[in-house]
Amino acid sequence: MNQNNIIIIAGPTASGKTSTSINLVKKLGGEILNFDSLLFYKELNIGTAKPSIEEMESIPHHMVSTHSIANPINAADFIKIAIPLINEIHKKNKTVFLVGGSGFYLQALLKGMYQSETTSLEIRNKSNLIYENEGIAPFIELLKNNDPISFERYHENDHYRIRRACEHFWMTGAPFSESRKEMPNQQMQSPQVKFNWNTYFCYLDLPKEEHFKIITKRTEQMLQAGLIQEVESLIAAGFTGQEKPLKSIGYKEVIDFLNGEYSDREACAQKINISTRQLAKAQRTWFKKIEKNEYHSLEDQDKILLDCTQFLQGK
């Protein structure tokens, strides 16, 4: 029987991933490895809907509050840390529960990452300046004109990979799609294949109108729990708001609110709700292309438990 079991709990933001995973681990045993990129940061708590101290004390959690926003990590950093953790958990004959909503990090972990030319600091600064001033549109236009294969390949919401393809083009003068052709069949070298991981993918979601109500409620709960005060404390501690994690949803809007860009708290809450809905839409688009088992995150809890149990029993 395969002992290298991984159960993936993924889905858009505010779809119940944390509660579902904790419920499963309590009943099936195992350890949780987070792949939600914002949960890595110890300074970000309220706005990330991080598991409570009690939840993390009762169940082993990995990659939660492990890094500082002063030194953000990327997907390559994540997989270097996560692969040894997964293998250690498997050595204990335990199931790994991969939990999160950052699809790119999940893909990088399971499939590996293409190695492109290392981006120089000059190119990275150029990229950041364009992105901050003009958004993703110039990058999309560049791919359309110079790398149509990548232009067709990447969804318009996949800002990370669109930008990386453009940076590769600036670095090498060659389309990233050409470099991909020259790369070996990475599927055979992927961590999932290399370590013989046996995976079951639970994708949680719910109808949009139902989801919107949950998002609105969660935003209000975060504000009542002290999200604004959390951001004020970070600014007082010397953070500028320009750190990449502080540009994430919830934190960015509160920083704008503190800078006087919204008339009142309610306007700030509305902007957080809109941004969260847009994020959920982008996450749905990302996960749409991945083979998975789909569940209603509220109504299918018993079915999720049954299916995961059968997976672990090898049925």
C-alpha positions in Angstrom: 0.0 0.0 0.0 1.3 3.4 -1.0 2.3 5.4 2.1 3.2 8.6 0.3 -0.4 9.9 0.4 -1.2 13.6 -0.2 -4.7 15.0 0.1 -5.0 18.4 -1.5 -7.6 20.8 -0.1 -7.8 23.8 -2.5 -10.3 26.3 -3.8 -10.9 30.0 -4.0 -10.5 32.4 -1.1 -13.1 32.0 1.7 -14.3 28.6 0.6 -13.8 26.8 3.9 -10.4 25.2 3.3 -9.0 25.6 6.8 -12.1 24.2 8.6 -12.4 21.3 6.1 -8.7 20.3 6.4 -8.7 20.5 10.2 -11.9 18.4 10.4 -10.3 15.8 8.1 -7.0 15.6 9.9 -8.8 15.2 13.3 -10.7 12.2 11.8 -8.1 10.7 9.5 -4.8 11.7 11.0 -1.9 13.5 9.3 -0.2 16.9 9.1 -1.1 20.1 7.3 1.3 21.8 4.9 0.1 25.2 3.9 0.6 26.5 0.3 -1.3 29.7 0.7 1.4 32.3 0.1 0.2 34.9 2.6 0.0 32.5 5.5 3.8 32.1 5.4 4.2 35.5 7.1 4.3 35.8 10.8 3.2 39.5 10.8 0.0 38.9 8.9 -2.7 37.3 10.9 -6.2 38.9 10.8 -6.2 39.7 7.1 -5.1 36.3 6.1 -7.7 34.3 8.0 -4.9 32.4 9.5 -5.8 29.2 11.6 -6.1 30.0 15.3 -3.4 29.3 17.8 -5.7 26.5 19.3 -6.1 24.9 15.8 -2.4 25.0 15.1 -1.6 23.5 18.6 -4.0 20.6 18.2 -2.8 19.7 14.7 0.7 19.9 13.2 0.9 22.8 10.7 3.8 23.5 8.5 4.7 26.7 6.5 2.5 29.0 8.6 4.1 32.1 10.2 7.5 30.9 9.2 8.8 34.0 7.4 8.8 37.8 7.7 7.3 40.2 5.2 10.6 42.0 5.3 12.0 39.0 3.3 9.2 37.6 1.1 9.7 34.2 -0.4 8.7 33.0 -3.9 7.5 29.7 -5.3 11.1 28.4 -5.8 11.9 29.1 -2.2 8.7 27.4 -1.1 9.3 24.1 -2.9 12.9 23.9 -1.6 11.4 23.9 2.0 8.2 22.0 1.3 9.6 18.9 -0.4 11.8 17.8 2.5 8.9 18.5 4.9 6.6 16.2 2.8 9.2 13.5 2.7 9.7 13.7 6.5 6.0 13.4 7.2 5.8 10.4 4.8 8.7 8.8 6.7 6.4 8.8 9.8 3.7 7.0 7.7 1.5 10.0 7.9 -0.8 11.6 5.3 0.2 15.1 4.1 -2.7 17.6 3.7 -1.7 20.3 1.3 -4.0 23.2 2.0 -4.3 26.6 0.3 -5.5 28.7 -2.6 -2.2 29.7 -4.3 -2.5 27.6 -7.5 0.9 28.5 -8.8 2.7 27.3 -5.6 0.7 24.1 -5.7 1.7 23.5 -9.4 5.3 24.3 -8.7 5.4 21.8 -5.9 3.7 18.9 -7.7 5.1 19.5 -11.2 8.3 21.3 -10.7 9.4 24.7 -12.1 10.8 25.5 -15.5 14.3 26.9 -15.1 14.6 30.1 -17.2 17.4 32.6 -17.2 17.8 34.2 -13.8 16.3 37.7 -14.0 18.8 40.5 -13.4 18.1 43.1 -10.8 17.9 45.7 -13.6 15.2 43.8 -15.5 13.3 43.0 -12.3 13.3 46.7 -11.3 12.1 47.6 -14.9 9.4 45.0 -14.6 8.3 46.3 -11.2 8.2 49.9 -12.3 6.0 49.2 -15.3 3.7 46.9 -13.3 3.2 49.4 -10.5 2.5 52.3 -12.9 0.6 50.6 -15.7 -0.5 47.2 -14.5 -0.4 44.0 -16.5 -1.6 45.5 -19.8 1.9 46.4 -21.3 3.1 42.9 -20.5 0.2 41.2 -22.2 0.8 43.5 -25.2 4.5 42.5 -25.3 3.7 38.8 -25.3 1.0 39.3 -28.0 3.6 40.9 -30.3 6.7 38.9 -29.4 5.6 35.6 -27.9 2.1 34.7 -29.2 2.4 31.1 -27.9 2.8 32.3 -24.3 0.2 35.0 -24.9 -2.3 32.2 -25.8 -1.1 30.0 -23.0 -1.4 32.3 -20.0 -4.7 33.6 -18.7 -4.9 37.4 -18.3 -5.2 37.0 -14.5 -1.9 35.0 -14.3 0.2 38.1 -13.8 3.1 36.2 -12.3 3.8 34.0 -15.3 3.0 36.7 -17.8 5.6 39.0 -16.2 8.1 36.2 -15.9 7.7 35.4 -19.7 8.3 39.1 -20.5 11.3 39.3 -18.2 12.8 36.2 -19.9 12.3 37.9 -23.3 14.0 41.1 -22.1 16.9 39.0 -20.7 17.4 36.7 -23.6 15.7 38.3 -26.6 14.0 35.0 -27.2 10.4 34.0 -26.5 9.9 32.0 -23.4 7.8 29.5 -25.4 10.9 28.7 -27.4 12.9 28.0 -24.3 10.1 25.7 -23.0 10.4 23.6 -26.1 14.0 23.0 -25.5 13.5 21.9 -21.9 13.4 18.2 -21.2 10.2 16.4 -20.4 9.9 17.9 -16.9 6.8 15.8 -16.1 9.1 12.8 -15.6 11.3 14.8 -13.3 8.5 16.4 -11.3 8.5 15.9 -7.5 5.2 14.1 -7.7 6.7 11.4 -10.0 10.2 11.4 -8.4 8.9 10.8 -4.9 5.9 8.6 -5.9 3.4 10.9 -4.3 -0.2 9.4 -4.3 -2.5 12.4 -4.5 -6.2 13.1 -4.1 -7.4 16.6 -5.0 -10.4 18.0 -3.1 -11.5 21.2 -4.7 -13.9 23.3 -2.6 -16.3 25.8 -4.0 -19.9 27.1 -3.8 -22.3 29.1 -5.9 -21.2 32.7 -6.4 -24.1 34.4 -4.6 -23.6 32.1 -1.6 -19.9 32.8 -1.7 -20.4 36.6 -1.9 -22.3 36.5 1.3 -19.5 34.6 3.1 -16.9 37.0 1.7 -18.9 40.0 2.9 -19.3 38.5 6.4 -15.6 37.5 6.6 -14.5 41.0 5.7 -16.7 42.5 8.4 -15.3 39.9 10.9 -11.7 40.8 10.0 -12.4 44.5 10.5 -14.1 43.9 13.8 -11.2 41.7 14.9 -8.8 44.6 14.4 -7.5 44.5 10.8 -7.0 48.3 10.7 -5.2 48.2 14.0 -3.0 45.3 12.7 -2.0 47.4 9.7 -1.4 50.5 11.9 1.0 48.4 14.1 2.9 47.2 11.1 3.4 50.8 9.8 4.4 51.9 13.3 6.9 49.0 13.4 8.6 50.5 10.3 7.1 48.7 7.4 6.3 51.0 4.5 3.3 49.3 2.8 5.4 48.7 -0.3 6.4 45.2 0.8 4.9 42.7 -1.6 2.8 40.9 1.1 1.3 44.2 2.2 0.0 44.8 -1.3 -2.3 41.8 -0.9 -6.1 42.1 -0.5 -7.2 43.5 2.8 -3.9 45.0 3.7 -3.6 47.2 0.5 -7.1 48.5 1.0 -6.6 49.3 4.7 -3.3 51.1 3.8 -5.2 53.1 1.2 -7.9 53.9 3.9 -5.2 55.1 6.3 -3.8 57.3 3.6 -7.2 58.9 3.1 -8.2 57.3 -0.2 -11.6 56.1 1.1 -14.1 58.3 2.8 -14.9 55.9 5.6 -14.6 52.3 6.9 -17.6 51.1 4.9 -16.0 52.2 1.6 -12.9 50.4 2.6 -14.9 47.2 3.4 -16.7 47.4 0.1 -13.3 47.7 -1.8 -12.0 44.6 0.1 -15.2 42.7 -0.9 -14.8 43.6 -4.5 -11.1 42.7 -4.6 -11.8 39.4 -2.8 -14.5 38.5 -5.4 -12.0 39.3 -8.2 -9.4 37.1 -6.6 -11.9 34.3 -6.2 -12.8 34.6 -9.9 -9.1 34.4 -10.9 -8.5 31.4 -8.6 -11.5 29.6 -10.2 -10.0 30.3 -13.6 -6.7 28.8 -12.5 -8.1 25.7 -11.0 -10.5 25.1 -13.9 -7.7 23.6 -16.0 -6.6 21.1 -13.3 -8.1 17.6 -12.9 -9.8 17.5 -9.5 -12.7 16.2 -7.4 -15.2 19.0 -6.9 -17.2 19.5 -3.7 -19.7 22.1 -2.3 -17.7 23.3 0.6 -20.7 23.4 3.0 -23.0 20.7 1.8 -20.5 17.9 0.9 -18.5 17.6 4.1 -19.7 14.0 4.7 -18.9 13.1 1.1 -15.4 14.6 1.4 -14.7 12.6 4.5 -16.0 9.4 2.9 -14.0 9.9 -0.4 -10.8 10.8 1.4 -11.2 7.7 3.7 -11.6 5.5 0.7 -8.6 7.1 -1.0 -6.4 6.3 2.0 -7.8 2.8 2.1 -6.7 2.4 -1.5 -10.2 2.0 -2.9 
